[in-house]
Amino acid sequence: MAQRRKKTCQTYAAAGVDIDAADRAKELIRRKVRSTFSAGVLTDIGLFAGLFQLPSRYKEPVLVSSVDGVGTKLKLAVALNKHDTVGIDLVNHCINDILTCGAEPLFLLDYIAMGKLVPGQVESIVSGLAQACLDAGCALIGGETAEMPGVYAVGDYDLAGFIVGVVEKGKVINGKTIKAGDAILGLPSTGLHTNGYSLARGIFGTDASKLETYYPELGKTLGEALLEPHRCYYPLLKSSLPMIKGMAHITGGGIPGNLPRAFPKGLAARIDKGSWKAPPIFTLIQKRGRVDDKEMYRVFNMGVGMMVICSAEDVGKILAGVPKARPIGEMAKMRGEERVVIA
């Protein structure tokens, strides 16, 4: 008589989700997350929700929120096995978005989804998140780390963040007072920031040996240039906010796709592209990919990560406080269909 085969019990780990690894990851990041806590944080990490008390100095506080991700820049981080900068990208991108309204960042929640949870990799990602939050005075109040086999391949992951900031109701920057003759200032980027990577990957690929190639014109390897973290503009512009009428964070869509979001209809922005020099990484991308000028300006920030619109009379004051900024154009009455003219 044939012997019956004993059935084995199924486990979550065998299905691809390792609860023990998740617990180890939480222990590794606990100290880093707590280091970002400010007086407004009322809960510890690991609870079902985070509590944050609004600063009492605000008389009519308006909450400002935004959510974003790092995008396909993550593919380069995976290819080079370097994960300590993508968290910086996420935090700074989110802070810059709410900064366009004049908001002070309060707290951020992160979301990490992986095909296979690797505690050390999570720790590396969160170290970047925590450092960027510390630099900007923003609390990393909580988050979610999800292991999702079947959705993400082993080695791949996604990273997103949700930020909340605050601004006094009477100090919201909304662009309504912008008029013809106002000046446009540009603040330099550190490279691609977090946009245009699908095109960049299409040109260079994700082979580690190619990404580790040193380029004299870059002064570093291609991978180092492409992984350069997104710059945070909050510390630079904080003291100048009362003089700023409008701001545009130059992300997906480039200058033509983002600058019109900062000023009223009926106006056009005239940008002098000779007023700044695009960093070498953009020249390399354009040359290797044979990308025309129009496409470059609608995909990449081209070396200008934030644009500020102010009265011509305030230009000198802002430049004195923000020496990295430079005049790059002016507002004019719209005389055609183009709301941004780059020449």
N, C-alpha and C positions, 0 to 999 in steps of 0.2 A: 504494500500500500504506500502510495506516494506521501512523503512528509510535507505537511503544509508549511509554506514559507512565512516566517514571522513578519508582520507588517511593521514598518518603522514609522515612528511619529514624525510628523512634519514640524518644522520650526520656522520662525520668522527669519532667522539668520540664514537658513538653507534657501529661503525664498529671495534672499538678497538684501535684507534689512538687518543691520547689526545694532541692536539696542545698546549693547555694551560699548561699542565704538562711539555711539552718540553721547553716552554718559562720560566717556573719557574726554571727548571734545569739549563738553561743557565745563569740565574741571580745568582744562587747559586755558580756556578763554575767560574764566570767571574773574581773575585778577585784572586782566586787561580792560574788561568792560567796566568794572567798578572804578577804575582809575579815571573814567570820564565823568563820573557822577558829580553833579552840581548840587547846590542847596535845594533846588526845585524838585529833585528826584525823591519820591516818597516810598519807593518800593525797591526791593532787591531783585536781582535777576533770578529767573527760574519760576516765577509765578505765572498765572494765566494772563495777566495784563500788567501794564506799567502805569504808575500814577506820577503826574508832574504838576507842581503848583506854579501858576503864573507869577512872574515877578510883580511885587506890589508897586513898583515905581511906575507902572503903566496905568493911566487914568481911564482910557478907553481902548483896551487891548483888542487888536484884530488878529486872529490866528491865520497864519499863512502856511499852506501845505503843498507838497509836491512829491511825486514818486518817479523814480527812474532806475535804470540799470546801467551796466557797464558795456553791454552789447558784445559784439564779436571780438573785441579786444581780448576777451577771455581766452580765445583760441590761441593767441600768441603767448599768454601767460602759461597755458597748459603745455604748449610746444617747448617752451624754455624752462618749464618747471620752476617758475618764479611767481609767487602768489602774494607777496607782501606789499605790492603797490596798487593792486586793483581795488582794494578797500579804500585807499586814498582817493582814487578816481571817483568812486561812488559817492563818498561823503562830499567832496568838493563840488561835484556836479550838482548835487541836490542843494547845497548851500548857495551856490551861484544862482540857481533858478529862483529861490525865494528872495534872494538879495535884490533882484530886479524890481521887487515891490517895496524895497527898503527894510526888509525884515531881518531881525536878529534871530539866528538859529537857536532853538531850545533843545530839541531832542530828535534822535533818529532811531528807526527800527530797521533792522536788516533782514534779508531773506536769502539763504544759501540753499540751493538744491543741487544734489550730486547724484551721479549714477552709483558710486561707491564711496561711502563716507570714510575719509582718511583723517583722523584726529589732528595730525601734524599739519596737514594742508589747511584745515579749518582754522587752526591757531594762527597760521601765517596770514590768512585772509583777514582775520579779526584784528591782528596786530596793526594792519594798515588802517582798518576802520577806526580803531581806538586812537591811534596817533593823530589822524586827521581831525577827529572829534575834539581831542585835547587841544590841538593847535587853534581851533576855532571857538573853543568854549562851548561846545555842543555835547550834550549827554547821549551816550549810546545806551538807551534805556531798555532795550530788549531786542528780540528777534526770533527767527525760526531757522533751524537747520534740518533739511529734509533729505532723506536718502530715498531715491526714486529709481530703482532698477527697472529697465524697460522703457523708461521715459528719457533718461540720460544714459549715454554710454559710459562705461567705466573710464574714469579719468576726466570726463567732462563735467562741468557744473555751470550754474547760472547764479548771478548775484544781483540783487535789487535792493532798493532802500526807500523808505518812506520818511519824510522829514516834516517837522512842524516848527514854525517860527512865529514871531510876534512883532507887530509894529503898532505904534500909536495911530489911532484912526485918522487923526489930522495930519499925519506924516507919511501916509501911503503914497508911494511913487506910482503914478498911473499914466503919465505922458500927456495929460489933458491940457497942460499949459504950454506945450511945445509949439513954437511958431517959426516961420521963415526967418532965417538969420541966426538961429541958434547954432551953437557949435557941436560937433561930434568928436569925441575923444576916443581913442582906442587904447586898450591895455593889452600888452603882449601875452600870447599863450606860451605854453611850454612845449608845444608840438600839436599832435592831432587831438589831444585831450581824450574824448570818448566817442568820437564820431568819424566816419569815413573808413572804418577798418575792413569792411567787406570789400571795398575797392582796393585798399592797400594789400589785403591778403590775396586778392585776385592777381595783383601785380607781382608780389614777392613770394607768395606761398607761405607755408608754415613749417618748412623743413628747418630743423634746429641748426644744422650746419650753415645754411644760408643766412639765418637770422643772427648767427654769431660771427658773421663776417664783419671785419672792421672797415669803416669808410672814412678816409681822411677828411672829406668835406663835412662829415658829421662830427668828427672828433670822438667817435664812439662806435660801437657795433650797431648794426641795423636794428637788432632786437632791443637794445638799450634805448635807442631813439624812439622806437615805436611804443615802448612801454613807459616812456616818461610820464609821470603822473599829471593828472588834470590840476591846473592851478586854482587855488581858492582866492577870490577877489574880495571877500568880506573884510579881512584885516586891512587891506589896502584902501578900501573905499568908505569904511565905516565913518570916519570923521568928516567926509565930504558929502554925505547923504543929503543934508539940508539944502545943498546947492544943485542937486541933480534933479532934472525934470523927467528923465526917462532912461531906461537901461535895457540892453539886449544881450543876453547870453548867447554867444555864437556857437550853436550846437548843430544838430542835424538840419540840413537845409542851408548851411553856410550863412554868409552875410545877407544875400538877397532873401532868404527864407526866414530869417529871424529879426533883422532890424525893423521891418515894418510893423512888427508886433508891439513896438515901443512908442510909436507916434500916431497921431490922428490921421484920418483920411483927408485927402486934399493936399497933403504935403508929400514931398519926396526927399530922400537923402542922397546927397551928391558926395561920393567917396573918391578921394584922390589916392589911387593905389600906389602911387610913387612916394607917398608920405611915410611908408614903412617898408622894410625889407622882409620878405617871407623867409622863415628859417630854412636851412638847407634841406631838411627832410621833405618839404613840399616840392622843392626843385627836383629832388631825386625821384619822387613819386611821379611828377609830371613828365619827366624825361623818360623814365623806364616804362611808364604806362602809356606814353604818347597821349596824354590827357589834355584837351584844349583848355584855354583859360576860363571860359564860361563854366565848364563842368567843375573845374577846380574850385571856383568861388562858390558854387552852389552845393558842394559836398564837404569841403574843409573850411576851417576857420582862417586858414592862410596866415597864421601868426597873430591874429587878433582874437582873443578869447572873450572879451567883454567890450561893449561899446556904451559910452555914456553921452547923453545929450544934456547940454546946459546952456545958459545964457552966455553970450559972447563975453559979457562983463565978468563972468565968474571963472573963465578959463584959467587965468593966471593964478587964482587962489587954489583951484583944484590941482593944477600942475605943481604948485609949491608943496602940497600935501601928498601928492601921488606922482612922484618924479618918473615912474615907469610909464605913465600915460603920455600920449602925444596927440595933437590935433590931426585928424585925418579927413575931415570933411565938414559940411554944414547942411542945414535944413533949408529947403526952398519950396516955393509953391509948385504943385504938380502941374506939368505941362504936357503930359503924355500918359501912357499907360504904365510906364515903369515907376515903381515906388522907390527903387534903389538904382542909382546910376553909378557904376564903378568905371572910372576912366583914368 
